[in-house]
Amino acid sequence: MGHHEKWTQPEPMWRENLRLPAFEALKENKQTEVTVVGGGITGITTAYLLAKEGRQVTLIESDVLLNGTSGHTTAKVTAQHGLIYNELLKHFGEESAALYYQAQMDALQTMENLITKHKIDCEWEKEDAFLFSTTKQGAHKLEQEYEAYQKLKIEGAIGDEVPFDSDANRTLLMTNQARFHPVKYLKGLVDEFIRLGGEVCEHTKAVDVKEAERVHVRTGEGFTLTSDYVISCSHFPFYDGKGLYFSRMYAERSYVIAIEPEKAVPPGMYISIDEPKRSIRTADYNGTSVLLIGGESHKTGQGVDTSFHYRALEEFASETFGIKQKLFQWSAQDLTTLDKVPYIGPITRNNHRVLIASGFRKWGMTNGTLAAMLLRDYVMREQSLYHELFKPARFKADPSMKHFLSQNFDVASHLIEGKLELVADRPETLDKGEGMVVQWKGERAGAFRDEEGKLHVLDTTCTHLGCEVEWNNAERTWDCPCHGSRFAFDGSVMEGPADRPLMKLAVEDEKDIPVQLEEDSNGNQNQI
């Protein structure tokens, strides 16, 4: 890498120039009626809806509000979740597939109602959503999906043109969807939540749950929140409760760039269904129309050099729209369940005091809002049409068993491969800002040299179930290929299911690192 300008974590466009309220960490033991864990769209909406029902709610977030998946979204509000409806018809039947669509549209309508009611200025725009194919096989899949639309009475149309240069040969339209500014929207809900008497604690990490007469959440600082209900909205459930969620979901990274295009921006939101997938939508930034282009999904910890993914998106943007200016780049992590339907409800069949919401794939805006509506109903002991479809305890033999076996075979292979990997690189070769897997005292280790030249050496064994983490160059994180845990360069946990940091092996200044020498065939000593 050599000399370079100071690196900064890729930041999403949504947080730029926005003053968000700041909240103190929890500093004492506390009693409340409902504890909500997680400060994204699901947690904030759930907390707001329950406060509106008169419940005493405390919302806790390990970092700051809206800095996780909700802050890193492309912010499409749509029921068009890729090629999902044909699949749902096959695996769940017509009634459940229709309920899935109805649930997403109910969530969209709820968001629109809240925006109108509270006069939230969040750039809400109704827009059509399109899937498009670039191959014969993809076109056939779109035809099948359209047949599912017709069977389920989903408003849509099949076509063959997109309004930009592309190899598209077929399109599938879903009308009356929306896009918006997620952080402005959720800031409006946070303001309402506080006005209703809700309490927010940032920098408050939930680490464990103990159940007695009431439910106790222990924080990283050793304080306890005691409540009647605990709701985990923390992306990956912070508490497993014997639900084995790490074996029932897999994590994917995906990437987004925001550009000012040279060509006119097409109306609508577009996603290609063939590889490499591309997501395209417009947004407003400082009064200018910009394009958000996403894609390049891969399982966490299993990608090529992650900088490659941003470059691939830039090449596509440059060829298709031209780039006047690249404004932002960021990435997101998404969780997918065995059957692609989110888990929303009691953490296990018999435990109705600990509720979870997870596994939204890339569709967190409608699914997060839907989850909040269902979680509110559970706490208020009201029945919902949708509870059965989304309950976490469900198990559909097809496709769940097939996906469970393939997912966990993948985990097993990474576990074994990581342990057997032979590593030649040594930490002395690292420039400032570089990280990699190295050999350290004869063992596999992870090393990163920070901007001051200090070397951080970590045990690369994930603290969740012992897989070997890999270096993510674009985000400067250690990512686990087995269950999607992510750690900062210093080993601290950024994303579960791991809840303990990677073990530090050494932190050394450049001048402290011994130079290793070896003799060549002439007896001369050379640095290695």
C-alpha positions in Angstrom: 0.0 0.0 0.0 2.9 2.4 0.8 2.1 6.0 1.7 -1.5 6.9 1.4 -4.0 9.4 2.7 -5.7 8.5 6.0 -8.3 5.8 5.6 -11.8 6.3 6.9 -14.6 3.7 7.3 -16.9 3.8 4.3 -20.0 5.8 5.4 -23.4 5.6 3.9 -25.0 8.7 2.3 -27.9 8.7 4.7 -26.0 9.9 7.7 -24.2 12.8 5.9 -24.9 16.3 7.3 -27.7 15.0 9.6 -27.8 16.0 13.3 -29.1 12.9 15.1 -30.0 13.0 18.8 -27.4 11.5 21.1 -28.3 9.4 24.2 -26.4 8.4 27.4 -25.4 4.8 28.1 -27.3 2.9 30.8 -25.5 3.6 34.1 -27.7 1.8 36.6 -30.0 -1.2 37.1 -33.4 -0.3 35.7 -37.0 -1.6 35.6 -39.2 -1.2 32.6 -42.1 -2.9 30.9 -40.5 -3.8 27.6 -36.8 -3.8 26.7 -36.1 -3.4 23.0 -32.6 -4.3 21.9 -31.3 -2.7 18.6 -31.5 0.8 17.2 -32.4 0.2 13.6 -35.8 0.3 11.8 -37.2 -2.7 13.6 -36.2 -1.6 17.1 -37.2 2.0 16.7 -40.6 1.2 15.0 -41.3 -1.5 17.7 -40.4 0.9 20.5 -42.6 3.7 19.0 -45.6 1.4 18.4 -45.5 0.0 22.0 -45.0 3.5 23.5 -48.1 4.6 21.5 -50.0 1.7 23.2 -49.0 3.2 26.6 -46.3 0.7 27.4 -43.1 1.8 29.2 -40.3 1.0 26.8 -36.5 1.2 27.0 -34.6 1.0 23.7 -30.9 0.0 24.0 -28.3 0.1 21.3 -24.7 -1.2 21.5 -23.4 1.6 19.3 -25.4 4.6 18.2 -28.9 4.6 16.6 -29.1 4.0 12.9 -25.5 3.0 12.3 -26.2 -0.7 11.5 -28.0 -2.4 8.7 -30.8 0.2 8.6 -28.3 3.0 8.1 -26.6 1.0 5.3 -29.6 0.1 3.2 -30.5 1.2 -0.3 -33.9 2.2 1.2 -36.3 0.6 -1.2 -39.7 0.2 0.3 -41.1 -2.6 -1.8 -42.9 -6.0 -1.8 -40.9 -7.0 -4.8 -38.3 -9.1 -3.0 -36.5 -10.6 -6.0 -37.9 -13.9 -7.4 -39.8 -14.8 -4.2 -43.4 -15.4 -5.1 -43.0 -18.4 -7.4 -40.8 -19.9 -4.7 -43.3 -19.2 -1.9 -46.1 -20.8 -3.9 -44.1 -24.0 -4.3 -43.0 -24.2 -0.7 -45.8 -22.6 1.3 -48.8 -22.7 -0.9 -51.1 -20.0 -2.3 -52.6 -18.7 0.9 -49.2 -18.2 2.6 -47.7 -16.6 -0.5 -50.6 -14.2 -0.7 -50.2 -13.4 3.0 -46.5 -12.6 2.5 -47.3 -10.0 -0.2 -50.2 -8.6 1.8 -47.9 -8.3 4.9 -45.3 -6.3 2.9 -47.9 -4.0 1.4 -49.4 -3.4 4.9 -46.0 -2.4 6.1 -45.5 0.0 3.2 -48.9 1.5 3.9 -48.1 1.8 7.6 -44.9 3.7 6.8 -46.8 6.1 4.5 -49.5 6.7 7.2 -46.8 7.4 9.9 -45.1 9.9 7.5 -48.3 11.7 6.9 -49.5 11.6 10.5 -46.2 13.0 11.9 -45.3 15.2 8.9 -41.9 13.5 8.6 -39.9 15.1 5.8 -38.0 12.0 4.5 -38.2 12.3 0.7 -40.9 9.7 0.4 -41.6 9.0 -3.3 -44.0 6.5 -4.8 -42.2 4.6 -7.6 -42.5 1.5 -9.7 -40.2 -1.5 -9.0 -38.7 -3.7 -11.8 -36.9 -7.0 -12.0 -35.0 -7.4 -15.2 -33.2 -10.4 -16.8 -30.2 -10.4 -19.2 -30.2 -14.1 -20.1 -32.7 -16.6 -21.6 -32.8 -18.5 -18.4 -33.5 -15.3 -16.5 -36.3 -14.3 -18.9 -37.9 -17.8 -18.3 -37.7 -17.2 -14.5 -39.4 -13.8 -14.9 -42.2 -15.4 -16.9 -42.7 -17.9 -14.0 -42.7 -15.1 -11.5 -45.3 -13.2 -13.5 -47.5 -16.2 -13.5 -47.2 -16.2 -9.7 -48.2 -12.5 -9.6 -51.3 -13.3 -11.6 -52.2 -16.2 -9.3 -51.7 -14.1 -6.2 -53.4 -11.0 -7.8 -50.3 -8.9 -7.5 -50.5 -5.7 -9.7 -47.7 -6.1 -12.2 -46.8 -6.4 -15.9 -44.2 -8.1 -18.0 -42.2 -6.1 -20.6 -39.0 -6.1 -22.5 -37.4 -2.6 -22.1 -35.5 -0.7 -19.4 -34.8 3.0 -19.8 -31.0 2.7 -19.7 -28.3 0.9 -21.7 -28.4 -2.7 -20.7 -28.6 -6.3 -22.1 -32.0 -6.6 -20.5 -34.3 -8.9 -22.4 -37.3 -9.0 -20.0 -38.7 -6.9 -17.2 -41.3 -7.5 -14.5 -43.0 -4.5 -13.0 -44.6 -4.2 -9.6 -46.6 -0.9 -9.3 -47.0 1.5 -6.4 -43.8 0.9 -4.4 -41.7 3.6 -2.8 -38.3 5.0 -1.9 -37.3 7.3 0.9 -34.5 8.7 3.2 -34.4 6.0 6.0 -32.5 8.0 8.6 -34.7 11.1 8.3 -37.8 8.8 8.6 -36.5 7.0 11.6 -35.3 10.2 13.3 -38.9 11.3 13.1 -40.0 8.1 14.8 -37.3 8.5 17.5 -38.6 12.1 18.2 -42.1 10.7 18.6 -41.0 7.9 20.8 -39.2 10.3 23.2 -42.3 12.6 23.2 -44.4 9.5 24.3 -42.1 9.0 27.3 -39.8 6.3 25.8 -36.2 6.0 26.9 -33.1 5.4 24.7 -29.7 4.2 25.9 -26.9 4.2 23.3 -23.5 2.5 23.9 -25.3 -0.1 25.9 -24.6 -3.7 24.7 -27.0 -6.5 25.7 -24.9 -9.6 26.4 -27.1 -12.1 28.1 -30.7 -12.9 29.3 -31.7 -14.5 32.5 -35.3 -15.5 33.0 -37.0 -15.6 36.4 -40.4 -14.0 37.4 -39.4 -11.3 35.0 -36.7 -11.2 32.2 -33.3 -9.7 33.1 -31.0 -8.3 30.3 -27.4 -8.0 31.4 -25.3 -5.3 29.7 -21.6 -5.3 28.9 -21.0 -2.8 31.8 -22.7 -5.2 34.2 -26.0 -3.4 34.7 -29.4 -5.2 34.5 -32.6 -4.1 32.7 -35.6 -6.0 34.1 -38.8 -6.2 32.1 -41.9 -8.3 31.2 -40.7 -8.7 27.6 -37.4 -8.5 25.9 -37.5 -8.0 22.1 -34.3 -8.6 20.1 -34.1 -6.4 17.0 -30.3 -6.5 16.9 -30.0 -7.9 13.3 -28.5 -11.2 14.5 -30.3 -12.2 17.8 -28.0 -11.2 20.6 -29.4 -14.1 22.7 -30.0 -17.5 21.2 -32.3 -19.0 23.8 -31.6 -22.5 22.5 -33.1 -21.5 19.2 -29.9 -22.3 17.3 -30.3 -19.3 15.0 -26.6 -19.4 13.9 -27.4 -22.7 12.1 -30.6 -21.5 10.6 -29.4 -18.3 8.8 -26.4 -17.3 6.7 -24.9 -13.9 6.3 -24.1 -12.1 3.1 -22.2 -8.8 2.4 -23.3 -6.6 -0.4 -22.0 -3.2 -1.6 -23.4 0.2 -2.7 -21.9 3.2 -4.5 -23.6 6.6 -4.8 -22.7 8.5 -8.0 -23.7 11.7 -9.8 -24.4 10.2 -13.3 -23.6 11.8 -16.7 -26.7 10.5 -18.3 -30.3 11.2 -17.4 -31.5 9.2 -14.4 -34.3 6.8 -15.2 -37.4 6.8 -13.0 -38.1 3.5 -11.1 -36.2 1.0 -9.0 -34.4 -1.8 -10.8 -32.8 -5.1 -9.9 -31.3 -7.7 -12.2 -31.9 -11.3 -11.4 -28.9 -12.7 -13.3 -25.4 -12.7 -12.0 -23.7 -10.4 -11.4 -26.8 -8.8 -9.7 -27.2 -5.1 -9.9 -29.6 -2.8 -8.0 -30.3 0.7 -9.4 -32.4 3.4 -7.8 -32.4 7.2 -7.7 -32.1 9.4 -4.6 -31.7 13.1 -3.8 -28.5 14.4 -2.4 -28.1 18.1 -1.7 -30.8 18.9 -4.3 -29.1 16.8 -7.0 -30.5 13.5 -8.4 -28.0 10.7 -7.7 -27.9 7.0 -8.5 -27.4 4.3 -5.9 -25.9 1.2 -7.5 -25.7 -2.0 -5.4 -24.8 -5.6 -5.8 -21.8 -7.9 -5.6 -23.2 -10.1 -2.8 -21.1 -12.9 -1.3 -21.2 -14.9 1.9 -19.5 -13.0 4.7 -15.8 -13.9 4.9 -15.9 -15.8 1.6 -15.4 -13.0 -1.0 -12.4 -12.1 -3.1 -10.5 -9.0 -2.1 -13.4 -6.9 -1.0 -12.1 -3.7 -2.7 -12.8 -5.6 -6.0 -16.6 -5.4 -5.4 -16.6 -1.6 -5.3 -14.5 -1.5 -8.5 -16.9 -3.8 -10.2 -19.9 -1.5 -9.3 -17.9 1.5 -10.6 -17.2 -0.2 -13.9 -20.9 -1.0 -14.4 -21.9 2.5 -13.4 -19.3 4.0 -15.7 -20.4 1.9 -18.7 -24.1 2.3 -18.1 -24.6 5.8 -16.9 -21.2 7.6 -16.9 -19.8 8.9 -13.6 -19.5 12.7 -13.1 -18.6 12.2 -9.5 -18.5 9.3 -7.1 -19.9 10.5 -3.8 -20.1 7.6 -1.4 -19.5 3.9 -1.0 -20.6 1.5 1.7 -21.5 -2.1 2.4 -24.2 -3.9 4.3 -24.7 -7.3 6.0 -27.9 -9.2 5.4 -29.2 -12.4 7.0 -31.2 -15.1 5.1 -33.3 -17.8 6.8 -33.6 -21.4 5.6 -36.8 -20.7 3.7 -36.2 -16.9 2.9 -39.1 -15.8 5.1 -38.0 -13.8 8.2 -38.2 -15.1 11.7 -40.5 -12.8 13.7 -42.0 -13.8 17.1 -41.2 -15.9 20.2 -37.6 -17.1 20.3 -38.6 -20.7 20.9 -42.0 -22.4 20.8 -42.6 -22.1 24.6 -41.0 -18.8 25.3 -43.3 -15.8 24.7 -41.4 -13.3 26.9 -38.3 -13.2 24.6 -39.2 -12.1 21.0 -37.0 -11.8 18.0 -37.0 -10.4 14.5 -34.3 -11.4 12.1 -33.5 -12.8 8.6 -34.9 -10.0 6.4 -32.5 -10.7 3.5 -32.1 -7.4 1.6 -35.6 -6.2 2.4 -35.4 -4.6 5.8 -37.5 -1.6 5.2 -40.9 -3.4 4.8 -39.8 -6.5 6.8 -38.5 -4.3 9.7 -41.8 -2.4 9.8 -43.8 -5.6 9.5 -41.8 -7.1 12.4 -42.6 -4.1 14.6 -46.3 -4.5 13.9 -46.2 -8.2 14.7 -44.1 -7.7 17.8 -46.4 -5.1 19.1 -49.3 -7.5 18.6 -47.5 -10.2 20.6 -46.9 -7.9 23.5 -50.4 -6.6 23.4 -51.7 -10.2 23.2 -53.5 -9.5 20.0 -53.9 -12.0 17.1 -52.4 -11.2 13.7 -53.1 -12.8 10.4 -49.4 -13.0 9.9 -48.1 -14.6 13.1 -48.2 -18.2 11.8 -46.3 -17.5 8.6 -43.4 -15.7 10.2 -43.1 -17.5 13.6 -39.5 -18.6 14.2 -40.4 -22.1 15.4 -41.8 -23.1 11.9 -40.0 -25.7 9.9 -40.9 -26.5 6.3 -39.1 -29.7 5.4 -38.7 -28.4 1.8 -36.7 -26.2 1.4 -35.5 -25.9 5.0 -33.8 -29.3 5.4 -31.9 -29.0 2.1 -30.7 -25.5 3.0 -29.9 -26.5 6.6 -27.7 -29.3 5.4 -25.9 -27.3 2.6 -25.4 -24.3 5.0 -23.9 -26.4 7.8 -21.8 -28.5 5.3 -20.4 -25.2 4.1 -19.6 -24.2 7.7 -17.9 -27.6 8.4 -15.7 -27.3 5.3 -14.6 -23.7 6.2 -13.9 -24.9 9.8 -11.6 -27.6 8.5 -10.0 -25.7 5.7 -9.2 -22.7 8.0 -7.4 -25.0 10.5 -5.3 -26.7 7.8 -4.4 -23.5 5.9 -0.6 -23.0 5.5 0.4 -19.3 5.8 3.6 -18.0 4.4 3.2 -14.2 5.0 4.8 -12.5 7.9 3.7 -9.4 9.8 6.9 -7.5 9.0 5.8 -7.1 5.4 2.7 -5.0 6.3 2.5 -1.4 5.4 0.5 1.1 7.4 -3.2 0.5 6.9 -2.7 -3.1 5.8 -3.9 -6.3 7.3 -3.7 -10.0 6.4 -3.5 -13.5 7.7 0.1 -14.2 8.7 2.3 -16.7 10.4 3.1 -15.6 14.0 5.4 -17.8 16.1 4.6 -20.8 13.9 0.8 -20.4 14.1 -1.9 -18.8 11.9 -2.7 -15.3 13.1 -4.3 -12.0 11.9 -2.1 -8.9 11.8 -3.0 -5.3 11.0 -0.6 -2.3 11.1 -2.4 0.9 12.0 -1.8 4.5 10.8 0.8 5.1 13.6 2.8 2.0 12.6 1.6 -0.1 15.6 1.1 -3.8 14.8 -2.0 -5.6 16.1 -1.8 -9.4 16.1 -4.9 -11.5 16.9 -5.8 -15.1 17.2 -8.0 -15.7 14.0 -10.2 -18.3 15.7 -13.7 -16.9 15.8 -15.0 -16.8 19.4 -18.4 -18.1 18.4 -17.7 -21.7 17.2 -14.0 -21.7 16.3 -13.9 -21.1 12.5 -11.0 -19.1 11.2 -11.8 -15.4 10.3 -10.6 -13.8 7.1 -9.4 -10.2 6.5 -11.8 -7.8 4.7 -9.7 -5.3 3.0 -12.4 -2.8 2.0 -13.9 -2.5 5.5 -10.8 -3.3 7.5 -12.5 -6.0 9.5 -12.0 -9.7 10.3 -15.0 -11.6 9.0 -16.1 -15.2 9.8 -17.0 -17.3 6.8 -19.1 -19.7 9.0 -21.8 -17.7 10.7 -21.1 -14.1 9.6 -19.5 -12.7 12.8 -17.4 -9.6 12.2 -14.6 -8.0 14.3 -12.8 -4.7 14.1 -9.0 -4.7 13.4 -8.4 -4.7 17.2 -10.6 -7.8 17.6 -13.6 -6.1 19.1 -17.0 -7.5 18.1 -18.9 -5.6 15.4 -21.5 -8.1 14.4 -22.8 -11.3 16.0 -23.4 -14.2 16.7 -20.0 -13.9 18.4 -20.2 -12.0 21.6 -16.6 -12.1 22.7 -13.6 -10.3 21.0 -10.9 -12.1 19.2 -7.9 -12.9 21.5 -5.1 -10.4 21.3 -1.7 -12.1 20.7 0.4 -8.9 20.6 0.4 -5.1 20.1 3.8 -3.9 19.1 5.4 -0.7 17.9 7.3 -1.0 14.6 10.6 -0.5 16.4 9.9 -3.4 18.8 9.5 -6.0 16.1 12.6 -8.2 15.9 14.1 -8.4 12.4 14.3 -12.0 11.3 17.5 -13.1 9.4 18.3 -16.1 7.4 21.5 -17.3 5.8 21.8 -17.7 2.0 23.9 -20.4 0.4 27.0 -18.1 0.6 26.6 -17.7 4.4 25.3 -14.1 4.1 22.5 -13.1 6.5 19.5 -11.5 4.8 16.3 -10.0 6.3 13.2 -12.1 5.7 
